[in-house]
């Protein structure tokens, strides 16, 4: 059972790291896309 516990803890740590990386990337992409949309709105206002 000890070997199984070690493998289980290792897997949990890897999945937690993966989840954190995905969440951070998602937040960055979300911020960049909202920033891009704001720039497009400003560009359209200046062209009018």
mmCIF file of the N, C-alpha and C atoms, coordinates in Angstrom:
data_MODEL
# 
_entry.id   MODEL 
# 
loop_
_atom_site.group_PDB 
_atom_site.id 
_atom_site.type_symbol 
_atom_site.label_atom_id 
_atom_site.label_alt_id 
_atom_site.label_comp_id 
_atom_site.label_asym_id 
_atom_site.label_entity_id 
_atom_site.label_seq_id 
_atom_site.pdbx_PDB_ins_code 
_atom_site.Cartn_x 
_atom_site.Cartn_y 
_atom_site.Cartn_z 
_atom_site.occupancy 
_atom_site.B_iso_or_equiv 
_atom_site.pdbx_formal_charge 
_atom_site.auth_seq_id 
_atom_site.auth_comp_id 
_atom_site.auth_asym_id 
_atom_site.auth_atom_id 
_atom_site.pdbx_PDB_model_num 
ATOM 1   N N  . UNK A 1 1  ? 0.825   -1.205 0.000   1.00 0.00 ? 1  UNK A N  1 
ATOM 2   C CA . UNK A 1 1  ? 0.000   0.000  0.000   1.00 0.00 ? 1  UNK A CA 1 
ATOM 3   C C  . UNK A 1 1  ? 0.869   1.268  0.000   1.00 0.00 ? 1  UNK A C  1 
ATOM 4   N N  . UNK A 1 2  ? 2.042   1.193  0.559   1.00 0.00 ? 2  UNK A N  1 
ATOM 5   C CA . UNK A 1 2  ? 2.912   2.365  0.626   1.00 0.00 ? 2  UNK A CA 1 
ATOM 6   C C  . UNK A 1 2  ? 3.324   2.821  -0.771  1.00 0.00 ? 2  UNK A C  1 
ATOM 7   N N  . UNK A 1 3  ? 3.653   1.883  -1.639  1.00 0.00 ? 3  UNK A N  1 
ATOM 8   C CA . UNK A 1 3  ? 4.028   2.234  -3.006  1.00 0.00 ? 3  UNK A CA 1 
ATOM 9   C C  . UNK A 1 3  ? 2.886   2.894  -3.744  1.00 0.00 ? 3  UNK A C  1 
ATOM 10  N N  . UNK A 1 4  ? 1.674   2.396  -3.512  1.00 0.00 ? 4  UNK A N  1 
ATOM 11  C CA . UNK A 1 4  ? 0.493   2.994  -4.142  1.00 0.00 ? 4  UNK A CA 1 
ATOM 12  C C  . UNK A 1 4  ? 0.272   4.412  -3.640  1.00 0.00 ? 4  UNK A C  1 
ATOM 13  N N  . UNK A 1 5  ? 0.472   4.643  -2.360  1.00 0.00 ? 5  UNK A N  1 
ATOM 14  C CA . UNK A 1 5  ? 0.306   5.988  -1.796  1.00 0.00 ? 5  UNK A CA 1 
ATOM 15  C C  . UNK A 1 5  ? 1.309   6.961  -2.398  1.00 0.00 ? 5  UNK A C  1 
ATOM 16  N N  . UNK A 1 6  ? 2.535   6.511  -2.584  1.00 0.00 ? 6  UNK A N  1 
ATOM 17  C CA . UNK A 1 6  ? 3.562   7.375  -3.171  1.00 0.00 ? 6  UNK A CA 1 
ATOM 18  C C  . UNK A 1 6  ? 3.176   7.746  -4.598  1.00 0.00 ? 6  UNK A C  1 
ATOM 19  N N  . UNK A 1 7  ? 2.733   6.768  -5.370  1.00 0.00 ? 7  UNK A N  1 
ATOM 20  C CA . UNK A 1 7  ? 2.320   7.033  -6.752  1.00 0.00 ? 7  UNK A CA 1 
ATOM 21  C C  . UNK A 1 7  ? 1.112   7.961  -6.782  1.00 0.00 ? 7  UNK A C  1 
ATOM 22  N N  . UNK A 1 8  ? 0.179   7.758  -5.862  1.00 0.00 ? 8  UNK A N  1 
ATOM 23  C CA . UNK A 1 8  ? -1.017  8.599  -5.802  1.00 0.00 ? 8  UNK A CA 1 
ATOM 24  C C  . UNK A 1 8  ? -0.652  10.047 -5.475  1.00 0.00 ? 8  UNK A C  1 
ATOM 25  N N  . UNK A 1 9  ? 0.215   10.247 -4.512  1.00 0.00 ? 9  UNK A N  1 
ATOM 26  C CA . UNK A 1 9  ? 0.651   11.603 -4.151  1.00 0.00 ? 9  UNK A CA 1 
ATOM 27  C C  . UNK A 1 9  ? 1.377   12.247 -5.326  1.00 0.00 ? 9  UNK A C  1 
ATOM 28  N N  . UNK A 1 10 ? 2.230   11.508 -6.000  1.00 0.00 ? 10 UNK A N  1 
ATOM 29  C CA . UNK A 1 10 ? 2.956   12.010 -7.164  1.00 0.00 ? 10 UNK A CA 1 
ATOM 30  C C  . UNK A 1 10 ? 1.984   12.440 -8.259  1.00 0.00 ? 10 UNK A C  1 
ATOM 31  N N  . UNK A 1 11 ? 0.971   11.619 -8.526  1.00 0.00 ? 11 UNK A N  1 
ATOM 32  C CA . UNK A 1 11 ? -0.019  11.951 -9.556  1.00 0.00 ? 11 UNK A CA 1 
ATOM 33  C C  . UNK A 1 11 ? -0.819  13.192 -9.166  1.00 0.00 ? 11 UNK A C  1 
ATOM 34  N N  . UNK A 1 12 ? -1.193  13.306 -7.904  1.00 0.00 ? 12 UNK A N  1 
ATOM 35  C CA . UNK A 1 12 ? -1.950  14.482 -7.450  1.00 0.00 ? 12 UNK A CA 1 
ATOM 36  C C  . UNK A 1 12 ? -1.124  15.747 -7.627  1.00 0.00 ? 12 UNK A C  1 
ATOM 37  N N  . UNK A 1 13 ? 0.153   15.681 -7.288  1.00 0.00 ? 13 UNK A N  1 
ATOM 38  C CA . UNK A 1 13 ? 1.028   16.854 -7.441  1.00 0.00 ? 13 UNK A CA 1 
ATOM 39  C C  . UNK A 1 13 ? 1.137   17.252 -8.909  1.00 0.00 ? 13 UNK A C  1 
ATOM 40  N N  . UNK A 1 14 ? 1.307   16.270 -9.796  1.00 0.00 ? 14 UNK A N  1 
ATOM 41  C CA . UNK A 1 14 ? 1.427   16.584 -11.222 1.00 0.00 ? 14 UNK A CA 1 
ATOM 42  C C  . UNK A 1 14 ? 0.139   17.197 -11.769 1.00 0.00 ? 14 UNK A C  1 
ATOM 43  N N  . UNK A 1 15 ? -1.008  16.645 -11.394 1.00 0.00 ? 15 UNK A N  1 
ATOM 44  C CA . UNK A 1 15 ? -2.268  17.200 -11.877 1.00 0.00 ? 15 UNK A CA 1 
ATOM 45  C C  . UNK A 1 15 ? -2.522  18.593 -11.305 1.00 0.00 ? 15 UNK A C  1 
ATOM 46  N N  . UNK A 1 16 ? -2.109  18.827 -10.069 1.00 0.00 ? 16 UNK A N  1 
ATOM 47  C CA . UNK A 1 16 ? -2.276  20.157 -9.481  1.00 0.00 ? 16 UNK A CA 1 
ATOM 48  C C  . UNK A 1 16 ? -1.419  21.178 -10.231 1.00 0.00 ? 16 UNK A C  1 
ATOM 49  N N  . UNK A 1 17 ? -0.184  20.805 -10.547 1.00 0.00 ? 17 UNK A N  1 
ATOM 50  C CA . UNK A 1 17 ? 0.683   21.716 -11.303 1.00 0.00 ? 17 UNK A CA 1 
ATOM 51  C C  . UNK A 1 17 ? 0.106   22.006 -12.679 1.00 0.00 ? 17 UNK A C  1 
ATOM 52  N N  . UNK A 1 18 ? -0.418  20.967 -13.333 1.00 0.00 ? 18 UNK A N  1 
ATOM 53  C CA . UNK A 1 18 ? -1.024  21.144 -14.644 1.00 0.00 ? 18 UNK A CA 1 
ATOM 54  C C  . UNK A 1 18 ? -2.226  22.082 -14.558 1.00 0.00 ? 18 UNK A C  1 
ATOM 55  N N  . UNK A 1 19 ? -3.054  21.894 -13.544 1.00 0.00 ? 19 UNK A N  1 
ATOM 56  C CA . UNK A 1 19 ? -4.224  22.749 -13.372 1.00 0.00 ? 19 UNK A CA 1 
ATOM 57  C C  . UNK A 1 19 ? -3.837  24.202 -13.151 1.00 0.00 ? 19 UNK A C  1 
ATOM 58  N N  . UNK A 1 20 ? -2.814  24.424 -12.355 1.00 0.00 ? 20 UNK A N  1 
ATOM 59  C CA . UNK A 1 20 ? -2.366  25.799 -12.089 1.00 0.00 ? 20 UNK A CA 1 
ATOM 60  C C  . UNK A 1 20 ? -1.840  26.433 -13.369 1.00 0.00 ? 20 UNK A C  1 
ATOM 61  N N  . UNK A 1 21 ? -1.042  25.667 -14.140 1.00 0.00 ? 21 UNK A N  1 
ATOM 62  C CA . UNK A 1 21 ? -0.513  26.218 -15.395 1.00 0.00 ? 21 UNK A CA 1 
ATOM 63  C C  . UNK A 1 21 ? -1.627  26.556 -16.370 1.00 0.00 ? 21 UNK A C  1 
ATOM 64  N N  . UNK A 1 22 ? -2.616  25.668 -16.486 1.00 0.00 ? 22 UNK A N  1 
ATOM 65  C CA . UNK A 1 22 ? -3.732  25.931 -17.396 1.00 0.00 ? 22 UNK A CA 1 
ATOM 66  C C  . UNK A 1 22 ? -4.518  27.155 -16.955 1.00 0.00 ? 22 UNK A C  1 
ATOM 67  N N  . UNK A 1 23 ? -4.743  27.290 -15.653 1.00 0.00 ? 23 UNK A N  1 
ATOM 68  C CA . UNK A 1 23 ? -5.498  28.431 -15.144 1.00 0.00 ? 23 UNK A CA 1 
ATOM 69  C C  . UNK A 1 23 ? -4.759  29.740 -15.400 1.00 0.00 ? 23 UNK A C  1 
ATOM 70  N N  . UNK A 1 24 ? -3.455  29.746 -15.172 1.00 0.00 ? 24 UNK A N  1 
ATOM 71  C CA . UNK A 1 24 ? -2.665  30.966 -15.384 1.00 0.00 ? 24 UNK A CA 1 
ATOM 72  C C  . UNK A 1 24 ? -2.670  31.349 -16.860 1.00 0.00 ? 24 UNK A C  1 
ATOM 73  N N  . UNK A 1 25 ? -2.490  30.362 -17.746 1.00 0.00 ? 25 UNK A N  1 
ATOM 74  C CA . UNK A 1 25 ? -2.519  30.647 -19.188 1.00 0.00 ? 25 UNK A CA 1 
ATOM 75  C C  . UNK A 1 25 ? -3.884  31.167 -19.611 1.00 0.00 ? 25 UNK A C  1 
ATOM 76  N N  . UNK A 1 26 ? -4.948  30.576 -19.063 1.00 0.00 ? 26 UNK A N  1 
ATOM 77  C CA . UNK A 1 26 ? -6.303  31.005 -19.403 1.00 0.00 ? 26 UNK A CA 1 
ATOM 78  C C  . UNK A 1 26 ? -6.524  32.454 -18.980 1.00 0.00 ? 26 UNK A C  1 
ATOM 79  N N  . UNK A 1 27 ? -6.046  32.815 -17.783 1.00 0.00 ? 27 UNK A N  1 
ATOM 80  C CA . UNK A 1 27 ? -6.191  34.197 -17.319 1.00 0.00 ? 27 UNK A CA 1 
ATOM 81  C C  . UNK A 1 27 ? -5.416  35.152 -18.226 1.00 0.00 ? 27 UNK A C  1 
ATOM 82  N N  . UNK A 1 28 ? -4.214  34.776 -18.648 1.00 0.00 ? 28 UNK A N  1 
ATOM 83  C CA . UNK A 1 28 ? -3.421  35.630 -19.530 1.00 0.00 ? 28 UNK A CA 1 
ATOM 84  C C  . UNK A 1 28 ? -4.119  35.818 -20.866 1.00 0.00 ? 28 UNK A C  1 
ATOM 85  N N  . UNK A 1 29 ? -4.633  34.742 -21.436 1.00 0.00 ? 29 UNK A N  1 
ATOM 86  C CA . UNK A 1 29 ? -5.322  34.844 -22.724 1.00 0.00 ? 29 UNK A CA 1 
ATOM 87  C C  . UNK A 1 29 ? -6.586  35.680 -22.594 1.00 0.00 ? 29 UNK A C  1 
ATOM 88  N N  . UNK A 1 30 ? -7.294  35.529 -21.490 1.00 0.00 ? 30 UNK A N  1 
ATOM 89  C CA . UNK A 1 30 ? -8.514  36.299 -21.266 1.00 0.00 ? 30 UNK A CA 1 
ATOM 90  C C  . UNK A 1 30 ? -8.185  37.790 -21.175 1.00 0.00 ? 30 UNK A C  1 
ATOM 91  N N  . UNK A 1 31 ? -7.120  38.125 -20.447 1.00 0.00 ? 31 UNK A N  1 
ATOM 92  C CA . UNK A 1 31 ? -6.724  39.527 -20.315 1.00 0.00 ? 31 UNK A CA 1 
ATOM 93  C C  . UNK A 1 31 ? -6.260  40.095 -21.652 1.00 0.00 ? 31 UNK A C  1 
ATOM 94  N N  . UNK A 1 32 ? -5.516  39.317 -22.430 1.00 0.00 ? 32 UNK A N  1 
ATOM 95  C CA . UNK A 1 32 ? -5.037  39.799 -23.722 1.00 0.00 ? 32 UNK A CA 1 
ATOM 96  C C  . UNK A 1 32 ? -6.195  40.011 -24.687 1.00 0.00 ? 32 UNK A C  1 
ATOM 97  N N  . UNK A 1 33 ? -7.169  39.108 -24.676 1.00 0.00 ? 33 UNK A N  1 
ATOM 98  C CA . UNK A 1 33 ? -8.286  39.244 -25.609 1.00 0.00 ? 33 UNK A CA 1 
ATOM 99  C C  . UNK A 1 33 ? -9.151  40.445 -25.235 1.00 0.00 ? 33 UNK A C  1 
ATOM 100 N N  . UNK A 1 34 ? -9.348  40.688 -23.941 1.00 0.00 ? 34 UNK A N  1 
ATOM 101 C CA . UNK A 1 34 ? -10.139 41.854 -23.554 1.00 0.00 ? 34 UNK A CA 1 
ATOM 102 C C  . UNK A 1 34 ? -9.370  43.133 -23.872 1.00 0.00 ? 34 UNK A C  1 
ATOM 103 N N  . UNK A 1 35 ? -8.052  43.098 -23.750 1.00 0.00 ? 35 UNK A N  1 
ATOM 104 C CA . UNK A 1 35 ? -7.231  44.260 -24.094 1.00 0.00 ? 35 UNK A CA 1 
ATOM 105 C C  . UNK A 1 35 ? -7.300  44.523 -25.599 1.00 0.00 ? 35 UNK A C  1 
ATOM 106 N N  . UNK A 1 36 ? -7.265  43.461 -26.402 1.00 0.00 ? 36 UNK A N  1 
ATOM 107 C CA . UNK A 1 36 ? -7.363  43.606 -27.854 1.00 0.00 ? 36 UNK A CA 1 
ATOM 108 C C  . UNK A 1 36 ? -8.716  44.174 -28.253 1.00 0.00 ? 36 UNK A C  1 
ATOM 109 N N  . UNK A 1 37 ? -9.789  43.728 -27.598 1.00 0.00 ? 37 UNK A N  1 
ATOM 110 C CA . UNK A 1 37 ? -11.125 44.241 -27.909 1.00 0.00 ? 37 UNK A CA 1 
ATOM 111 C C  . UNK A 1 37 ? -11.218 45.725 -27.572 1.00 0.00 ? 37 UNK A C  1 
ATOM 112 N N  . UNK A 1 38 ? -10.607 46.127 -26.451 1.00 0.00 ? 38 UNK A N  1 
ATOM 113 C CA . UNK A 1 38 ? -10.614 47.541 -26.075 1.00 0.00 ? 38 UNK A CA 1 
ATOM 114 C C  . UNK A 1 38 ? -9.874  48.379 -27.116 1.00 0.00 ? 38 UNK A C  1 
ATOM 115 N N  . UNK A 1 39 ? -8.754  47.866 -27.616 1.00 0.00 ? 39 UNK A N  1 
ATOM 116 C CA . UNK A 1 39 ? -8.000  48.600 -28.634 1.00 0.00 ? 39 UNK A CA 1 
ATOM 117 C C  . UNK A 1 39 ? -8.805  48.736 -29.917 1.00 0.00 ? 39 UNK A C  1 
ATOM 118 N N  . UNK A 1 40 ? -9.529  47.692 -30.293 1.00 0.00 ? 40 UNK A N  1 
ATOM 119 C CA . UNK A 1 40 ? -10.349 47.744 -31.505 1.00 0.00 ? 40 UNK A CA 1 
ATOM 120 C C  . UNK A 1 40 ? -11.455 48.782 -31.354 1.00 0.00 ? 40 UNK A C  1 
ATOM 121 N N  . UNK A 1 41 ? -12.051 48.855 -30.164 1.00 0.00 ? 41 UNK A N  1 
ATOM 122 C CA . UNK A 1 41 ? -13.112 49.841 -29.929 1.00 0.00 ? 41 UNK A CA 1 
ATOM 123 C C  . UNK A 1 41 ? -12.547 51.256 -30.033 1.00 0.00 ? 41 UNK A C  1 
ATOM 124 N N  . UNK A 1 42 ? -11.351 51.461 -29.459 1.00 0.00 ? 42 UNK A N  1 
ATOM 125 C CA . UNK A 1 42 ? -10.733 52.784 -29.514 1.00 0.00 ? 42 UNK A CA 1 
ATOM 126 C C  . UNK A 1 42 ? -10.369 53.153 -30.949 1.00 0.00 ? 42 UNK A C  1 
ATOM 127 N N  . UNK A 1 43 ? -9.878  52.200 -31.726 1.00 0.00 ? 43 UNK A N  1 
ATOM 128 C CA . UNK A 1 43 ? -9.528  52.463 -33.120 1.00 0.00 ? 43 UNK A CA 1 
ATOM 129 C C  . UNK A 1 43 ? -10.760 52.855 -33.925 1.00 0.00 ? 43 UNK A C  1 
ATOM 130 N N  . UNK A 1 44 ? -11.868 52.179 -33.690 1.00 0.00 ? 44 UNK A N  1 
ATOM 131 C CA . UNK A 1 44 ? -13.080 52.494 -34.446 1.00 0.00 ? 44 UNK A CA 1 
ATOM 132 C C  . UNK A 1 44 ? -13.621 53.872 -34.051 1.00 0.00 ? 44 UNK A C  1 
ATOM 133 N N  . UNK A 1 45 ? -13.429 54.271 -32.795 1.00 0.00 ? 45 UNK A N  1 
ATOM 134 C CA . UNK A 1 45 ? -13.892 55.594 -32.358 1.00 0.00 ? 45 UNK A CA 1 
ATOM 135 C C  . UNK A 1 45 ? -13.058 56.696 -33.004 1.00 0.00 ? 45 UNK A C  1 
ATOM 136 N N  . UNK A 1 46 ? -11.749 56.479 -33.126 1.00 0.00 ? 46 UNK A N  1 
ATOM 137 C CA . UNK A 1 46 ? -10.889 57.512 -33.698 1.00 0.00 ? 46 UNK A CA 1 
ATOM 138 C C  . UNK A 1 46 ? -11.093 57.633 -35.203 1.00 0.00 ? 46 UNK A C  1 
ATOM 139 N N  . UNK A 1 47 ? -11.528 56.576 -35.851 1.00 0.00 ? 47 UNK A N  1 
ATOM 140 C CA . UNK A 1 47 ? -11.754 56.620 -37.295 1.00 0.00 ? 47 UNK A CA 1 
ATOM 141 C C  . UNK A 1 47 ? -13.033 57.357 -37.648 1.00 0.00 ? 47 UNK A C  1 
ATOM 142 N N  . UNK A 1 48 ? -13.971 57.417 -36.715 1.00 0.00 ? 48 UNK A N  1 
ATOM 143 C CA . UNK A 1 48 ? -15.266 58.062 -37.012 1.00 0.00 ? 48 UNK A CA 1 
ATOM 144 C C  . UNK A 1 48 ? -15.177 59.534 -37.058 1.00 0.00 ? 48 UNK A C  1 
# 
